[in-house]
C-alpha cells in the first residue's frame, strides 16, 4: 500500500535527522514507501526548502545511479549567538565561581538541549570538511564530544589516563599539563583510529594547552590528520598566553582585577561563521 505524502515527509524527516551525513539512495525511499522516484524527488525538494528556511540544515541530493540524499546539519549565526548569549548570562552568575579561578559548568555540559546546540555549532564549522572521528579525553569533555560526533555521524574516541583491560592493546603518550606543569599520561586503544583518518579534537576546557598537545601526539602516533580543535571554554594560562595557536572556543573566561571571573564570547564567530 502506498504511503501518503504527508506521512512520507514525516518519516523521511525522522530518517534523515537520525543519519546526518549518510548518503541514502533514492531507491531505498522508493521501496520503503512503494512510490516512484519522481515522487521521492519532489518530497526531498520540499524537505530541502523547509530545512534551509528553518536553519535545520542542508538536504543535499547526489544525482546518478549511486546517488541519493543526505542531511548535513548546521546552525544559523543568529541562532548560535542567541543561544550563546543565554549560556554566557548563566555562567556569569557569581555563585558559579569556584576556588582556583574555575567556574561551575557541569550542568551546562550535561543538559541535553544545550548539548544539541553545541553539537550543531561544532558540526557547522566542519560543514565542508571530512571528519572521520572525534577525539576527547576522559571525563568532562565526553558529553560535548559525543554531541559533536552525533551531528557529524562519526565515531567518538576517548583517551584515558589509565589503561583499561577491555581496550586491548593500547598506544600511550606522555605530556606536560598546561595548568599543573606535571607530566601526565593518556592512552587509547590501537583499534580506535585508522591510519590516515581525519580527526577532530573536542574537549570542555583549554587552559595551558597541555591536553591538546597530548591528544595531538596520539593522533600523530596513528599517522592521522588533525582537522581542528574545539573547546567549550577557554581560560588564560598562567603565563597569560596559550601554547596552542589554532583552536575554536565557544566561551572565554577572564580574571577581573577584583578577583571575579568574567565570561565572554570565545572566538567562534570568526572560526565558525567567518566574522569578527
N, C-alpha and C positions, 0 to 999 in steps of 0.2 A: 504494500500500500504506500502510495506517495505521501510525503510529508508536506504540509502547508508551508508556504514561505515564511510566515511569522514564526513557526516552530523551528524551521531550519536556521533562521537567523539567530535565535536564542541558543540553539545547540552549537552552531558554528562559532559564535562568540565565546561560549564557555570552552570549547575545544581549543581555540587559538590562544585564549588568555592563559590557559594552563600549559601551553607548549611554546613559549617565546623562542624566537629564532629558529624554530624547527620548520623545515620545508614540508608542507603537507600536499601530496598530489591531488589534483582536481578529481582524478578518478576515484580517490578514496571517498571524497564527499559525495560524488555522484552515486557511488554504490551504497553509501551509508543512508542516503535519503531517497534512493531509487529515482533520481532526477537526471535530466540532461545536463551535460557540461555547460551548455549555454545558460541554463538557469542558475547553475552554481556560480558562473562568472558574474551574472547580474547581482547575485547575493553578495559576492565579495566586493563589488563596486559600492554597494550600499554600506557595507561594514567599513571599507576604506575611507569613504567620505565622512562617516559618523565618528570613527576613531580619531581622525585627524582634526575634525571640528571640535571635539571634546578634549583634545590633548591626551588621549589614551595611548596613542602610539601610531605606528605605520602598519598598514597591511600591504605587503609587497607581493606582487604577482610575478612569477617567472614563466615566460612562455616556453613552448616546446614540449616534446614527449616526456622529458624528465623534469618538467616544470611543476609549478604548484603555487601555493600561497604560504606566506609566513608572517607572523606577528612580531614586530620589533617595538618593544616598549620604550617610551621616553616620557619626559615631563616638560611642560612649558615653563619658561623662565618665571613668568608671573606666578604660577602655582608654586614653584620652588621657593621663590622669595617670600611669599605669603606664609608658607609652611615654616621656613627657617626663621622668620620674624617671630612667630609664635614660640618656637623652640628656644630661641635666644632670650625671649622675655621670661620663660620658665626658668632657664638656667641662671639668669641674673638675680634671682631671689637670694637674698643674703643668707637665708637659712641653709642654703646648699653648700656653703663654704666649709671645707674640711681642713683639718690640721695638715700642714705641709704644703699648703697652697693648691690643694686639689678641690674639685667641685664634684658633688654627687650627681651622677648622670645615669646610674644603672636603670632607673625607671624609664628614662627616655629610650635606652637601648634594649629595653625589654617590652616595650609597647608595640603590639603587632601592627597597628595602624601607622605609627611613626616609622617603623622599620620598612613598611611598604613604600612610603615616600622616600626614605633614604636609599632603598634599593633601586628605585626608579631613577633617582638623581645620579647615582653611580653608573647605572646602565646607560643613561643618556650620554655621558661623556665618551663611552666606548661604542657608540651607535654604529660607527663605520670602521671599527677595528675588530680583528678576530681575537677573541679571548677563549682559551681552551680550559682554563682553570682559575679559580680564585684561591689565593693562599693567605692564611692568617695564622696567628699564634694563640694558643690557649691562654686564658679562657674568655676574657672580657670582650675580645674582638669577634667572637664566634657569631653572635646574633646579627650584627650588621654585615659581616662577610657572607653569612647564609642568605640574607636578603638580597645582596648583590648577585650571588651565584644563581639564585632562583630566577631573577629577571634576565640574567644572561643565559640561563639554562645550561650551566656548565658545572662540573664537579667542584666541591669545596674541599680543600686540603688544609688540614690543621697541623701546624708544627707544635710540638710539646716539649716541655723542659725535662721530661723524664721518659725513659724507654718503656713501652708497653709491650708485653709478650705477644699480644694479639695482633700487633702490627707486622710481625715477621722481621725480616732483615731491614735495617734502617740506615739512613745517612744522617750524620750529625755534624754540626759546626759549632765552634766556639765564637763568641762575640763579646764586645765590651758594652755593657749597659750605658746608655747615654745619660741616665739620671744618677745612678749609683757609682758608675765607673768600675763596677765589678765585672769579672769575667763570668759569663753565663753560657749555657749550652742549649741548643734546640735541635730537635730531631724529627724526621718524618720517614715514613715507610718508603722503601725503594720502589714500591709499586704505585706510589702516589702520582708521579708525573712521568709522562712520556718524553723522550728526548726531542728537543725542538719545539715543545709546546710553548704557547704564548700565555704567560702567567700574569695575573693582576693581583697585587698585594692590597688587602683591605684590613684595616685594624681600627680600634677605637680611639687610640691616642698616640700622637707623636710628640716626644719631649726633647730628647737629645739626638735621636736618630739611630741609636744603637740597635733597636729591634729591627728596623727596616734594613739595616746593614747586614744583620744576621740572616734575615729572610732572603735578601738578595744573594748572599753567599750560597744558601741552599739551592736557589734557582740555578746558579752557575754550576753547582755540583752535578746537576742533572742535564747540563748543556741546553737549558731552556732560555727563553727570551722574556725579559721583564717589559711588559707593555705599559705599566703605570703603577702608581701607589696612591691610595685614597684613605684618608683618616677622618673620623668624625670630628675630633678635636685636635687642635694644635696648641701647644704650650711652649713658651720660650725656654730654651735650655739655660743651664746655669751660666754658661759663657755669654748668653744673650743672643746667640746665633744658632741656626740649625746646621748640622753636619750633612744634611741631605738637601740637595738643591731643588729637584723637580718632584713635586708631590701636590696632591689636592687635599685641602682641608675644608670642612663644612663650617666649623666654628673656630674662633681663635680666642685663647684665654690670655689675658694680660694682667699683671700685678699692678695695682694702683699704689700711689705714694702713701695712702692711708692704710695700706695692708689689705684692702679689699680686692676682690677679683672682678674684672670686667670682661664680659663675654661679648664678642662682636662677630660679624660675618667673617668666615675664612676666605680663601682665595677662589672659591668655587665659581663665582661669577665669571672670572677670567678663564678658568680651566675648563668649565663645562659649557658655558654659553658664549665664550669668546668676547665678553665685555669687561670693562674695568671700572 
